C-alpha cells in the first residue's frame, strides 16, 4: 500500500540530551518492545484523530544547540491538523519545550544535589506517549506482575489498536480513547480476560474520549487530580501516577513512596534508611515548580546506581528490551484501587 510522508525539524529548548531519552526508553517497561530504539533514533506508531501514523525521530546537534529531525508515515494524506497534532504529541512525549535552566539554577546551590545535575544534565522527562495510555497502564498493572500487565496491554493493541507497515516492520499503535470506547466492555474482556479491569478500562475510555487534553495538561493540579479520581478504578495513587507519567505535571510532589524516601535519604544523609515524608517535602519546597523534576532526577540517579544515564554508544540493537524486573525502583506496578 502507498505511504504518504512528511518530514521536518523540531527544536528542543536547550539543554537537551537526546541520547539520555533513548536510554530511559530502553528501560521503560510499559512500552517494552513497542518501538525501534537506537542511540540516535526512535521509531514508533501512534493513533492521531483516527489515523495511524508512524514517526521516526533522530537526534542531531548537541545539548546546547539541539535539533530533532522527524519523518512521519501514514496510509492517508497528512492534513494540517494531523501534522500539528503529531508534532505536539512528539514534543509533549519527550518534554522538548521544558526549560530546565531554572531547575538547574536552584540545584547548583544544593551541595547534595548538584552532582546529580552533572550526571543527568540535559535529560528531560520522558512520558507515556499519551495520557490515556498511562491511565490504562495504571489499571492494567494493579495487583499483577509487570509481565502480565504488559501481555494484557499487547492484547489490547493487537485486538483494538492498529498498525502500519514501514520497511517490512509492523509498528503497532495503542488505541485512542474514542476507539476503545467504541469497542465496549465485552471486547475488552475478550482481550484481557479480566472483568474488573475491563470495567475500569471502559470507564477510562469514556472519560478520556470527551475531555480536552490541553485542559488536563494546564488546569490547576487539584482539579485535574479530582477529575482523574472520579474515573472508576482510579484512586489517589493511580491519579498521582498519571499526573506525573502521563501529563508531566512536575509542579507538585504528590506522593512519596519507600523507594523515593530511601533514595533521598541516601543522597542527603548517606544513610540506608527512609527519610520521613515531612523532611523530604521540606527539601523539595525550595525547588518550587520543579519539585517533580527534583524527585525524578533522584529516582533516576538511584536506579542507575549513582551513574546517571550513560547510553552504550554505538549500540545497534533494533529494539532495546526493558529490564522488566520486579526490583526496579520505578513505580510501574500499582496497588489495587477500587
C-alpha positions in Angstrom: 0.0 0.0 0.0 1.2 3.5 -0.8 2.5 5.5 2.1 2.4 9.3 2.4 5.2 11.1 4.4 6.1 14.4 5.8 9.4 15.5 7.4 10.9 18.4 9.2 12.7 19.6 12.3 11.8 20.1 15.9 13.9 22.5 18.1 14.0 21.5 21.8 14.7 24.1 24.4 18.3 23.7 25.4 19.9 22.0 27.2 18.7 18.7 25.8 20.4 15.3 25.5 18.5 13.1 23.1 20.6 10.0 23.9 19.5 10.2 27.6 15.9 10.0 26.5 16.7 6.9 24.4 18.5 5.4 27.4 15.4 5.9 29.6 13.1 4.5 27.0 15.2 1.3 26.6 14.4 0.5 30.3 10.8 1.7 30.3 8.9 -1.5 31.0 5.3 -0.3 30.0 6.5 0.4 26.4 8.9 -2.5 26.0 9.2 -3.9 22.5 6.7 -1.5 21.1 9.1 0.6 19.1 12.6 0.6 17.5 15.2 2.3 19.6 18.8 3.1 18.7 21.3 5.5 20.2 20.3 8.4 17.9 16.8 7.4 16.6 13.4 6.3 17.7 10.6 4.9 15.6 7.0 4.3 16.9 3.4 4.4 15.8 0.5 6.4 17.3 -3.1 7.0 16.5 -3.9 10.6 15.6 -7.5 11.6 15.1 -8.5 8.2 13.8 -5.4 7.8 11.6 -2.4 5.5 12.3 0.9 7.3 11.9 4.4 6.0 12.3 7.2 8.5 13.1 10.9 8.3 13.2 12.8 10.9 15.2 16.6 11.4 15.0 18.7 13.4 17.4 21.1 15.9 15.9 23.2 18.8 17.2 24.5 19.0 20.7 23.0 19.7 24.1 23.3 23.5 23.8 22.1 23.5 20.2 19.8 20.5 19.9 17.8 19.5 16.8 15.5 16.6 16.1 14.7 15.5 12.6 11.3 13.8 12.1 9.8 11.7 9.3 6.2 10.6 9.6 4.4 8.0 7.5 0.7 7.3 7.0 -1.6 5.4 4.6 -3.6 8.6 4.4 -2.5 12.1 3.3 -1.4 14.4 6.0 -3.6 17.3 6.6 -2.6 20.3 8.7 -4.5 19.1 11.8 -2.9 15.7 11.7 0.6 17.1 11.3 0.1 19.6 14.0 -1.3 17.0 16.4 1.6 14.7 15.7 4.3 17.3 16.3 2.5 18.3 19.6 2.4 14.7 20.6 6.2 14.1 20.0 7.1 17.4 21.7 5.0 16.6 24.8 6.1 13.0 24.9 9.8 14.0 25.2 9.2 17.2 27.1 11.1 19.1 24.4 9.8 22.5 25.5 10.7 22.1 29.2 13.2 24.8 30.1 15.4 23.2 32.8 17.6 26.2 33.4 15.6 27.4 36.4 15.7 24.0 37.9 19.5 23.7 37.3 20.0 27.1 38.9 18.4 26.0 42.1 20.1 22.7 42.1 23.6 24.1 41.6 23.1 25.8 45.0 22.2 22.5 46.6 25.5 20.9 47.6 23.9 17.4 48.0 22.2 17.6 44.6 24.5 19.4 42.2 26.4 16.2 41.4 23.2 14.6 40.2 22.6 17.5 37.8 26.1 17.0 36.5 25.3 13.3 35.8 21.9 13.9 34.2 22.5 17.3 32.6 20.2 17.7 29.6 17.8 14.9 30.4 14.1 15.8 30.1 11.3 13.7 31.4 10.0 11.0 29.1 6.3 10.2 29.5 3.9 7.7 28.1 3.1 8.6 24.6 -0.4 9.6 25.6 -2.1 10.4 28.9 -4.8 7.8 28.1 -2.2 5.1 27.7 -0.7 6.0 31.1 -4.2 5.7 32.6 -4.7 2.2 31.0 -1.3 1.1 32.4 -2.3 2.3 35.8 -5.4 0.0 35.6 -3.7 -3.0 33.9 -0.8 -3.1 36.4 -2.9 -3.2 39.6 -2.1 -6.3 41.6 -0.4 -8.2 38.8 3.2 -8.7 37.8 4.5 -6.3 35.2 5.0 -9.1 32.7 1.2 -9.9 33.0 0.2 -6.3 32.6 2.4 -6.0 29.5 0.8 -9.0 27.9 -2.6 -7.6 28.5 -1.5 -4.3 27.0 -0.2 -6.1 24.0 -3.5 -7.9 23.5 -5.4 -4.6 23.6 -3.1 -3.1 21.0 -3.5 -6.2 18.8 -7.3 -6.5 19.2 -8.4 -2.9 19.4 -5.4 -0.8 18.3 -3.9 -0.5 14.8 -0.7 -1.0 12.9 1.3 0.3 10.0 4.0 -1.4 7.9 7.2 0.6 7.5 10.1 -1.1 5.8 8.6 -4.6 6.3 8.2 -3.9 10.1 4.8 -3.6 11.6 4.5 -0.8 14.1 1.5 -1.1 16.5 -0.3 1.9 18.0 -2.2 1.9 21.3 -5.9 2.7 20.6 -7.2 6.2 21.1 -9.9 6.5 23.8 -12.7 7.0 21.3 -11.8 3.8 19.6 -11.6 1.9 22.9 -14.9 3.4 24.0 -16.5 2.2 20.7 -15.1 -1.3 21.3 -17.1 -1.5 24.6 -16.5 -3.7 27.6 -17.1 -7.2 26.2 -14.4 -6.6 23.5 -12.0 -5.5 26.3 -12.8 -8.6 28.4 -12.1 -10.8 25.3 -8.7 -9.2 25.1 -7.5 -9.2 28.7 -9.8 -11.8 30.4 -10.4 -9.6 33.5 -13.9 -8.4 34.3 -12.7 -5.8 36.8 -10.1 -4.3 34.6 -12.4 -4.4 31.6 -14.9 -2.2 33.5 -12.2 0.2 34.6 -10.7 0.5 31.1 -14.2 1.1 29.6 -14.8 3.9 32.2 -11.4 5.4 31.4 -12.0 5.3 27.7 -15.4 7.1 28.1 -13.9 9.8 30.3 -10.8 10.5 28.1 -12.8 10.5 24.9 -14.7 13.6 26.0 -12.1 15.6 27.9 -9.8 18.2 26.4 -6.2 17.0 26.8 -4.9 20.6 26.9 -7.1 21.2 30.0 -5.5 18.1 31.6 -2.1 19.5 30.9 -2.7 23.0 32.2 -5.6 23.2 34.6 -5.0 23.6 38.3 -3.3 20.5 39.7 -6.0 19.6 42.2 -8.8 20.0 39.6 -7.2 17.5 37.2 -6.4 15.1 40.1 -10.0 15.2 41.2 -11.2 14.6 37.6 -9.0 11.5 37.4 -10.2 10.1 40.8 -13.8 10.4 39.5 -12.9 7.6 37.0 -13.9 4.2 38.3 -10.7 2.3 39.2 -8.5 5.3 39.6 -7.6 6.1 43.2 -5.2 8.6 44.6 -2.1 6.6 43.9 -3.1 6.0 40.2 -4.1 9.6 39.8 -0.7 10.8 41.0 1.0 8.3 38.7 -1.0 9.6 35.6 -0.3 13.2 36.6 3.4 12.6 36.5 4.0 9.9 33.9 1.1 10.8 31.6 0.7 14.5 31.9 4.2 15.6 33.1 2.8 17.6 36.0 6.1 18.2 37.8 4.8 21.2 39.7 3.9 19.2 42.8 5.3 16.2 44.8 2.0 14.4 45.5 3.2 11.0 46.8 6.4 9.8 48.5 6.9 6.0 48.4 9.5 4.0 50.1 11.9 3.9 47.1 12.0 7.7 46.9 12.3 8.0 50.7 15.4 5.7 50.5 16.9 7.5 47.5 16.5 11.0 49.1 18.0 9.7 52.3 21.0 8.3 50.5 21.6 11.5 48.6 21.2 13.9 51.5 22.3 11.9 54.6 24.2 8.9 53.2 22.1 6.6 55.3 20.3 3.5 54.1 17.0 4.2 55.8 14.0 6.0 54.5 13.8 9.8 55.2 10.5 10.9 56.9 8.0 12.4 54.5 7.9 15.8 56.2 11.7 16.2 55.8 11.5 15.2 52.1 8.8 17.8 51.5 10.9 20.4 53.3 13.8 19.7 51.0 11.6 19.7 47.9 9.9 23.1 48.8 12.9 25.2 47.6 12.5 23.7 44.2 9.1 25.2 43.8 7.5 24.2 40.4 10.5 21.9 39.8 9.7 19.6 42.8 8.7 16.8 40.4 11.9 17.1 38.4 13.9 17.1 41.6 12.3 13.8 42.7 12.5 12.4 39.1 16.3 13.1 38.9 16.9 11.5 42.3 15.0 8.4 41.3 16.9 8.0 38.0 20.2 8.5 39.8 19.3 5.8 42.3 18.0 3.5 39.6 21.3 3.6 37.7 23.4 3.0 40.8 24.6 6.6 41.0 25.9 6.6 37.5 23.1 8.5 35.9 22.0 7.7 32.3 25.0 6.5 30.4 24.0 5.2 26.9 26.0 2.4 25.4 27.5 4.3 22.4 27.3 2.5 19.1 24.6 0.1 20.1 22.8 -1.4 17.1 20.1 -3.3 18.9 16.9 -3.0 16.9 14.6 -2.9 19.9 16.1 -2.2 23.3 14.2 -4.5 25.7 13.2 -3.2 29.1 14.6 -4.8 32.1 11.2 -5.8 33.4 12.5 -6.7 36.9 10.3 -6.6 39.9 13.1 -4.9 41.9 13.0 -1.8 39.7 12.5 1.4 41.7 10.2 2.8 39.0 6.6 2.8 40.0 5.3 0.8 37.1 3.2 -1.6 39.1 0.5 -0.3 41.4 -1.7 -1.5 44.3 -5.3 -2.4 43.9 -7.7 0.5 44.0 -11.5 0.4 44.0 
